[in-house]
Amino acid sequence: MPSPQSEALKSLYRHWSDSLAKNPTMPLDELRRLFDHWGDVTAEPGGVDYIEVDAGGVPALWAVPKGCAQDRVLQCTHGGGYVTGSMYSHRKVYGHFAKAIGCRALILDYRRAPEHVHPAPVDDATTAYRWLLDQGIEPGHIAFTGDSAGGGLAVTTLLRARERGLPMPAATMPLSPWLDMEATSPTFESNRERDALVQRDIVLVMAGTFLGEGGNRKDPLANPLLGDLKGLPPMLIQVGGDETLLDDSRNLADVARRAGVAVTLETEPHMQHVYHFLAGAAPEADDAIERLAAWVRPKLGLGEMSSREDARTTARRAG
């Protein structure tokens, strides 16, 4: 059963859903202010400094845990449907990731729609990755992660980087990724009553906003399920079992495996979209981040790190 603490995220999502239902034409600035509170449910990680930086022209925020490895980097792309969210809304959650892994995290503030439509976000994420390489960080010492739309970017940035002749990083870790711009997955119906936030009509509107007028919903740089994933680095996907986007994660794992990519898929029963936001507040989020850190540390050359095993982790289904 889900922990009582996990209800905090569901309550926040219900508040947002109610607000949007009451004001379906909510102005963009008001919508963004609403989603700026995403991190309210996240506990401060403690022992993490935050430093704003220009990453090759892309605004970004370093999250630097005390005593971390300075030459290992987690590049983070925030969620929010490519329309909302920022490096500030995701500061604390990716601070937890950096602290668990023992590296720096570079949280990007990529350009958002509707002011900047596709492919602006993937180009910004690729620019920031090139900037890291230009700073002397080895590609094998860099991993990508991102949540929701940012989880999509954690894959499409690899495709854009490959297209531009850049070396692959050590790993990528999409969290509850949003990939299918046409919202065709069966879990939009089967999980419709359980998901407190993400519904098909919202996804289709955000996809149209992100792609712009006449945008191609089948572009692999927007939906990597339609791309060639051959040669991509190892991938860890984490997703909540109650998400309407659950099939996006399952389909990504299938497509990547068929392309020869080493994939681990973890589905957390009863959890909402990007349940990792409950870091420091709910055991499901803390356990997921601990497993993520244990998985990626050896790939970054930081050595093995065992994760805590309990009834929840042993009962989890890993793909």
N, C-alpha and C positions, 0 to 999 in steps of 0.2 A: 504493500500500500504506500501511496505517496506520503511524505512527511507533512506534518501540519504547516511547517515553514514554507513549503512549496506553494501554498495557497496565496502567498503575497503577490506572486507574479500574475496568477490568474485574476486576482482582484484588480491589479493595475490594468490588465488587458480589458477586463470588463468595463472599467471606468472609461477607457479610451473608446471602446466600442459604443458605449452609451453616448458619449460626447459626440462621436461621429454620426450616430443615428439621429440625434437631436439637431445636429447642424451639418447636414450632408454637403453643403457648399462652404464649409469652413475655409476662411482665407489661408493662404499658404503660410504666412508668418505665424498665425495662430496654431496651425497644424504642427509646425516645427517646434514651437514652444511646448506643445503637448508632449511630443516625443522626446524632447530634451530631458524629460523626467524619467526616461528609461532606467537610468542608473540609480534612481532613488532606492530601489530594492537591493542594491549591491552594497555590501559592507566595505569600508575602506580597507585596503590590503595592509596598510601600515608598512613602514620601512621602504617606501617607494617614492622616489623624487620624479617630478614631471618637468620637462624642459621643452619649450616650443622651439621648433627648428624649421628651416626651409630645406626641404628634401628635393633639390633640383628644380625648384619652382612650385613644388607641392607643399602646402602648409601641413605640418605634422607635429606630433607630440611624442617625445621620448618618455617612456616609463622605465625608470632605472632603479631596480631593487638594490639595496645595500649589499655590497660584496659580490655582485653578479659578474659573470663573464662579459667583458666589454666587447669582445670580438665575435660574439654570437648574437644574432638578431632575429626577432620574430616580427615580420611585417604584418600589420593588422589592418583589415578593411572593415569598417563598421557597416551595420545594417541600417534599414530604414527605407527600403523600396527604392533606393537611389534618389529619394526625394527628401527624406528627413534623416535625423541622426547626425552625429559629428564626432570628432575626436574627443570632445568633452563629455558627451553623453556616454561614451564607451571607455572613458579614462580608467575607471575603477576596475571594471571587469578584465580589461587587458593588463592592468597592473597586477591582478591576481595571477594571470597566466605567466607573465614575466617572472614573478616571484617564485612560482612553483617550478618553472623550468630553470631559473638561475641565469637569465640572459636579459638583454635590453629588448624592449618592445617599441617599434616605431608605428604609432597609430596615425593613419593618414586621414587628412581632411580633404578628400577628393572633391572635385566639382560635382554638383548635384543638379538634377532636373527639377523644374523645366528650364532653368536658365541655361544649363549645359546638358544636352542630350547625349545619348550613346553615339560614339564610343568614348566620351570624355572620361568617365570613371576608370575604364580599363587602361586608357592611355596614361592617366595620372598614376595609377598603381604601377604600371610598367616603368614610367619615368622615375618613380621613387626607388624601384628595385635597381635600375641602372645607377642611380645616385649612390646607393649602398655599395654596389660593386666598385664604383669610382672612388669610394672612401677607403678601399682596400679590404673590405669584408669579403672573404671567400664565399663563393656560391654555396659550397657545402656547409657553411656556417650560418646559413639563412634558411628560415622556414616561413611559409605563409600561413595565415589563418584569417578567418572572417566569419561573420554571422549573417544569416539571411541573405540579403542582396550582397553583402560583403563576403558571404560564403561562396556565392557565385563568382565574385571577383577573385577569390582565392584559387579558382580554377581558370577562369578566362585570362587572368594575368599571365599564367603559364603559357597559354596559347599565343598571346601577343608577344611575350618575351621570346618564345621559340621562333615566331615569325620574323622577329628583328635580330635573330642570331645571337641572343643572349644565352648563357649557360643556365641550366635548370638549378633551382635551389635544392636543399636537401630533402624537403618534404612539404606537403600542404595539408591543412586541417580545416576543411569546411564544416561549419557548425549550422545545423538547420538550414542548409543552403536553399535559396530560391533560384531556380534555373529555368523552368518551363514558362516561357512568356505567353503561352496559349492556355495555361491552366487546365490541362487535359487529364490530370491524374485522378484515378478513382478515389483516393483518400480525401479529395475535396468534398466528396459526398459522405464517405464512411466515417470520417472524423469531423464532419461539419458541426455536430452538436457538442463535441468535446473541446474543439479549439476555440478559445475565448477571443481570439483576435483576427487571425488570417482566414479570409473567406474569398471564394473565387471572384466575386465582383470587384472586391478591393484590389486583388492581384491584377486583374485585367486592366483596371484604370491606371494603376501604377506602371504597368508594362507600357501602356500607351504613352504615358507621360515621359517615361524613361527613354523610349525609342524615338519619340517625336513623330510628327505628322508623316505618314508614309513609311515609318520605320519597319524594318524586316524582323518579324518575330521569330524567324528561323535562322537568324545570323548566329553562327557558333560562338562569336565573341559576346553575344548576349545570352545564348542558351548553349552551354558546352555539351549538353546531351547530344547535340547534333554535330559535334566536332570530332576530329581525329585526336584521341587522347594518347596515342602511341608515344612512348618516350617520356611521359610525365613521371615525376618522382613519386615515391610512396605516399599514400593518401590515407588519412584517418578522418572518417565522417562520424559525427555525433548528432543525434536527432532525438526529439521527444516523441514518444509513442502516440500522443494525442494530437499531433500536428496534422493539419490538412496538407502540409508540404512533405509529409513522410515519404510519399512515393518519389519525390524529387531526389531524396537521398538514396533510396533503394535503386532507382534507375541510374543515378550517377555511379554507384558501386558496380552495377552490372556492365555499364558502358566502359568504365575504366578497366575492369577485369578482362573484358573481351579484347581490349587494346594492350593487354599485357602488363598493366599497372598493378603493383602490390597494394591491395586495398583492405582496410579494416573498417567495418561498419558497426557502430554501436547504437542501439535503440534503447532509450531509457523509458521504461513503461510509465504511463500516466503523466508524462511531463509535457509542458507547453513549449511553444516556439522559443528557441534560444533560452532554455532554462538555466543556462550558465550565468545569466544575470543575477541569479541568487547566490553568487559566490560569497562565501563568508557568512551566509544567512541560512542556507539549506544544505543538508548532507548530499543530496543528489548532485548539486552543482559542484560542491567541493570534491566529491569523488570523481566526477567526470574530468575536472581540471587536473586532478592528481594522476589519473590514468593517461590523459593527454600528455602531461609532462613526462611520465615514465616512458611513453612511446617515442617521443621526439628527442629526448635528451641524447640517447646513443647516436641518433642520426645526425645530430649537431656536433658530435664528438665530445659530449659532456659526461659520458659514462652512464651506466645503468642506474636506475632509481626505482625502487620497489614501491608499489602503490598499496594502500590499505585495502585489505580484503574483508568484506563483511557479508551479511545476508543479501544485501542489495546487489553488490558487485558479482557475487557468485551466481545470482539468479538472472543476470543480464544476458541478453542474446547478442552475440557478436557475429557479424557476417564475415 
